[in-house]
Amino acid sequence: MSSPAPPAKALAQALGSSEPLIGLLQRVRLSQARLTAVAALLPTGLKGEVRAGPLDDAAWVLLVSNAAAAAKLRQLLPSLTAALEQQGFAGPAIKIKVVPRS
């Protein structure tokens, strides 16, 4: 028999004591914060198609569910980049990746 899943508190403690996981969690939170910072610039129909993706020193990836959304998002890249810089999120270039939702 398998043992029961660890309680959430124990899992949080484990995550909080691992340097690699702390760094990963920080990047995930920063990626989501960047998306929140530019969400107002996204047209209503596009908001549901865009998700925050990986963030590292080379790029911040926005995940979109289809090619049409990717094309529209590419048109918005200059304004998204400017908005991020104005809000203190200067950093790596924005890249777009199509990842269909399952």
N, C-alpha and C positions, 0 to 999 in steps of 0.2 A: 504494500500500500504506500502511496505517496503521502508525504507529510503535508499538513495544511499550509496554505500560503501565509507568509509572514504578515503581521499586522502592518498597517500603513505607517505607523510611528516608527517601527523598526526599519522599514524600508527607507524612510526619510532620513533616519540617522545614518544608515549605510551610505546613502547618496551624499550626505553632507560631510562624510569623512573621506571621500575618495577625490583626490585632486583632479583626475581626468574627468570624472562625472560632474564635479563642480564647474569646471570649465565648459563642459557640454551644456549644462543647464543654463549657464550665463549666456551662451551664444543663442540658445533657443529663446530665452526671454528677450534678448536684444533684437533678434529677428522679428519676433512678434511685436515688440515696441515700435520698430521701424514701420511695419505694416500698419499699425494703428496710426502712426504719424502721417501717413499718406492716404489713408482710407477715404478721407473727405474728397480727395481729388479723383477718385474712381467713379465712373458713371454707375448709376444704380444697377443696371444689368450686368455689370462687370464685377461688382463687389462680391457676389456669391461664387465667382469663378476663380478668385485669386486667394492663394494661401501663402503664408510665410514659409520659406524653405531654408536651406542651410545658409549659414553666414560664417565666413572665414576671412582671412586677410586678403584673399584674391577677389572675392565676389559675394554679393548677397543674391540669393536665388529666389525668385518669385515663381511659385508653381501655379500653373493654370490648367484648366481641364480640357481645353480644346485649342485648335490652331487659330480660330477666329478671335478668341479672347487674347491669345498671345500677340496677334497682329495689332489689335487695338491697344494693348498694353505697351507695345513697342513704340507706338505713336506718343504715348504719355511719358516715356522715359525722361525727356528733358525736364518736364515740370515736376515729376516725382523726385528726381535728383536734386533740383533746386529747393524743393520743399524740405527734403531731408537735411540739406546743408543749413537752411534757415533755422531748423529746429535742433541743430547741434549733432546731427547724425552723419557728418561728413565721413567718408570712408570708401570702402570698395565699390566698384561698379555694380550696377544692377544687371543681373542676367535673368532670362526667362526660360522656363522649361515646361513643356507640355507633359502633364502626367494625368491621364484620364482617371476620373474617379471610378472606383469599383463598387 
